[in-house]
Amino acid sequence: MHRLSCCYAGIDVGSVSTKLVLINGAREVVFQTYLRTEGGPIQAIQTAFRELAEAGSWTIAGVGATGSGRRLAGVMVGADSVKNEITAHGIAAAHVEPRVQTVIDIGGQDSKLIIIRDGVSVGFNMNTICAAGTGSFLDHQAGRLGIPIEEFGHYALRSQSPVKISGRCGVFAESDLIHKQQLGYSKEDLIAGLCQALVGNYLTNVARGKRIEPLVLFQGGVAANVGIRAALEERLGQQVIVPEHFRVMGALGAAILAQQFMDRTGRETKFRGIDEIIGFHCYPRGFVCLDCSNNCEINELYMGGSLISRWGSRCAKWDDLSLASKDGRDPSKGPVLAGAGR
């Protein structure tokens, strides 16, 4: 049973996975967990903090949130710092490797390239509509080939003659892979060709003109795929380093940002406490504001039947939580998306 003081938590909620990291005052990772979001971010957050409670007794002095679900996570846990993924991943990379200049981050649904100079993020690119090479795409291909995703990259390393696969997009890559499979190519050569094609797609569509300078860090869930890492090193002609905590770097960055914020402001943390997080019942609702042509989608979070947060408006009209959404439904009935006016 761990008993630590002055710890800082970082929560990274994405569409595919939810990560929670706890660091001590020296920014050493003392706890981490990686969970599938599975369409239920609230449940995933509660499960992550339940695992944290089971791992020990902690005094949490600050909490940071990041990821596509950072607003929800921030309100739910009482986060002191809420930052975007680029900031969180960049600061985590600079922390684990001060010499880093390029971060290649490939997660479950998106891919990022972050340029770092002197420990500061100075530019980034993200994938647009193509998800080729992301974790969900690779999971799908591994399942179709009947190979555990944990072994996918090792098949590529055993290839003697990689097959040329179209990597312009996920649809073309899968279609070409099926065609080459029907021609009788081995799984090893097919997977090696796919890894090379997806790296080419990343460098063309995500990097798109950015200079990839050493030292290069490869993080995100796909960094576990040794085939993708080998293909990156071959194309770039340089070493690509996978950090120890590659799967939870966003959460690590969120924890560091929380520590920095608390040190800078000297405030008391807003953290709700582990017991409250894992014990309460909360649910989201939504409606579309029709007061102007923006038609903003307003998101609400209810806890214990009370509205505790609302976001999504381009103006400030819905910042006042006392305003009723007037969509004609009882909040206790849970999620709904319907037109409403003020």
N, C-alpha and C positions, 0 to 999 in steps of 0.2 A: 504494500500500500504506500503510494507516494504521498508525501506531505511537503508541499512546496509553497513558498510565498512569492509575491510579486511576479505572477505569471500573466501572460497576455495571450489572448485567443484570437485566431483568425478563422473566419468561415467563408468558404468560396462555394457559392451555389450556382451550378450550371444546369443546362438542359439535360445533360446525360449523367453527371456525377456531382456529388456534394462532398466537400473536403473540410475537415476541421483540424487545425494545428494549434498546439499550445507551446509557447516558448517561455524560457525563464528570463531573468534580467540580463543575462549574457547572450541572449538571442539563440540559445541552443534549443533544439526541438526536443521536448520531453514527452509529447504525445502527438499522435496523428492518426486519422482515420480517413478512409476513402470509401464512399458508398455510392451505389447507383441511385440517382434521383427517382427514376421510374415514374415520372409524371407526378410525383407527390413531394414537392420541396419542403412543405411544412413537416411531414412525417419524417423525411430524411434528416432535417435539422434536429428534430427531437431525438431521433435514433443516435445521431452523432454525439449529442450532449449526454445521452444516456450512457453511451460507451465511455465517455470522458468521466462520468461519475463513477462508473464501475472500476475504472483504472486507478482511482486514488482520490485523495482529498486535496482540493486546490483552492488557493486564494487568487482570484482573477482580478487584476487591477485595471484591465482595459480590454476592449473587444473591437475588432475591425471586421468589416464585411466587404466582399467583392463578388464578382461574377454577374451573370445576367439576372440573377435573382437577388441582388444585393439589397434592393430597397425592402423587399419582403423580409429577408434575413435580418437586416438592420433594425427594423421595427420589432420583429419578433423576439430578438435576443437583447435588444437595448444596446446597439452598437454605438461606440464613441466615435468611430471613423468609418465612413462609407466611401470607397474609392472604386474607380473602374479597373478592369482587368489589366490594362496596359501598365498602369502605375504600379499595381500590386506585383505583377510578374517581373517588371523591370527592377524594382527595389529588391526583390528576393534574389534575382540573378546577381545583382551587384554585391549583395551580402555574401552569398556563398562563393563567388569568384570575382574579386575586385578587378581583375584584368579583362573581364568580359566586354566585348564590343558589339556582339550580335547575339540575339536570342531568337532561336527557332522554337516556337511553341505550337504544338499540334494537339488539340484536345478531342473531345467526343464529337463536336459539331462544327468547330471553327479552327482556323489556323491563323497564326499571327507571326509577324516578323518585327522585332523591336531592336532599334539601333540605340546603343548606349555609348556615351563618351564621358569619361571621367566620372563614372558611377551614376550618371543622370541619363534618363531616357530622352532622346532628342528627336525621335521619329519612329513611325511604325506603319505597317500595312496589315490589312486583314483580308481574308478571303471574302469574296462577294457572294455570288449565288452558287458556286461550285463547292461541294463538300468532299470531292475526291481526296483520298489520303487521310481523312479524319478518322477518329476511332470508330464511329458508328459504321462507316463505309467498310473499314477493314474487318470489323466484327461480322458484317453481313457476308463478305467474301469468304472468310474463314468458315463460317457455318455452311455456306453453299458447297465448299470443297471438302467438308467433313473433317476439318482440322481444328483442334483447340486453339484459340487465339494466342494462348501463351507460347505455342510452338510455331506460330506462323512465320516469324522472322528467321528461326533456325532452319526451316525448309529452304529459305532463300540462300542462306550461307552454304548449303550443300549443292547448289546448282553448278553445273559445268558449262551450260550454254543458255543464258537467260533468253526468254522469248521476247520479241519486240511487241509491246502492248501499247495501244493508243491511250494516251493520258490526258487528252484535251479536256475531258470532264468525266464525272463518275459514270454516266450512262454509257459513253463510248468505251470507257475502260472495261466495264462489266461485260458489255456486248462482245468486245474483242477477246476478252478472257474466255468467255464461253465458246467462242468460235475456235480459238486455239486449243482449248481443252478437247473439243470434239475431233480435232486433228490428231490427237494422241500424244501431245507433249506431256512430260512428267510434271507432277505437282511442284517439284523443286524449281524447275525452269520457269513454270508459269508464275509462281509467286515471286521469284527473283525479278522477272520481267515486270510484274505489277509494281513491285517496290521501286524499280527504276523509273517507271512511267509516272508514278505518283510523286516522286521527288522532282521529276521534270515539271509536272503540273504545278507543284508548290513554287519552284523557282521562277516559273513563268508568270503565274497568276497572283501569287502572294508577294514574293520578293520584288517582282516587276520593276527592275531597274535599280533597286537599292544595292549598295556595295556591301557584300558580306565579308567583313573584316574579322580576322582572328583576335581574340579567342571567341569560339563559337560554343554556346550552350544550347543543348537540345532538351526541352522539357515538355511537360504535358503527358497524358497517358500513352500516346503513341511512341514516346521515347523508349518504352519498354520493348519495342519491336526492333530487334537487332538488324533485321533486314533493311528497314528504312534508314537506320543509322549508317549502315555500311554503304548504302546507295548515296546518301548525303555526302559521306566522306569521299567517295569516288568522284562524284560530280564536282564538289568544291575543291578537291585536291588538298584538303587540310583536315586536321583532327577535329572531331566533333565530340564535345564532352557532355556526358549525361550526369547531372548532379545527383547526389544521394537521394534527395527528396523530390525527384523530378515530377512525381504525380501530384504533389500538393504545394507546388511553388506559389500559386495564387493565394492560398490560405496562409502560407508562411509570410508572404509579402503583406497581407492584410494584418497579421499579428504584429509585424514590425512597424507598420504605419500606425497601429493603435498605440504601441509603446512610445513612438515619437510624439504623437499627439498628446498623450497623457503627460509625458515629460515636459513638453513645451507649454502646456496650459496649466498644469498643476491641478486640474479638476478632479472631482470624484467621478468614478465610472458610473455610467448609466446601465451597466449590465444587470439584467433582471434576476440573475441567479439560476443555477442549473436546475434546482428543484422546480422553480416556477416554469421554466421553459419546457421541461419534459412533462409537466403535470397539467398545463392549461389546455383548453380547447379553443382553437382559433380557426378562422376560415376567411377566404377572400371572397369578395363580390365585385362586380363591375357594372358600369353603365356608360352609355354614350351621351355626352352633353350636346344638346342641339341648339344652344343659345347663339351660336355663330357658325360660320362655314367651316371652322376647323374640325368640328365633330370629334372633339377629344375623347379618347377612351379613358375614363376615370376608374382607377383601381382603389378598392377599399379593403382594409383589413379589420376584422371584428375579433374581439377577444372577450369571452364571457358575455356575449350579447351586446357589448359596447364597441362603438367605432373608435379605434385607436390611431388609425393613420389613413391618409388618402393622398394619392399622387396621380400624375398623368396629365394634368391640365396645363396648357400653355400660358394661361393667365393665373391670377391668384384667387379667382372667385371661389374655388372649392377648398382653399386652405383652411377655412373656418369649419371645424369638424361638427359644429352645432347645426350646420345646414343639412337638411334632409335631402336625400337623392331624389325623392319624389318619383320613384319608378313603380310605385304601387305594390311593393312586395315587403313582406315581413323579413327583416334581416336574419332571423333565426332559421329561415329556410335555406340559407347557404348561397352558393355562387349563382349569379345570373348576369347576363349581358343584355341590356335592353335600352331603348332610347329613353332619355329623360331630359328635362329642362330644369333650370333653377326655379 
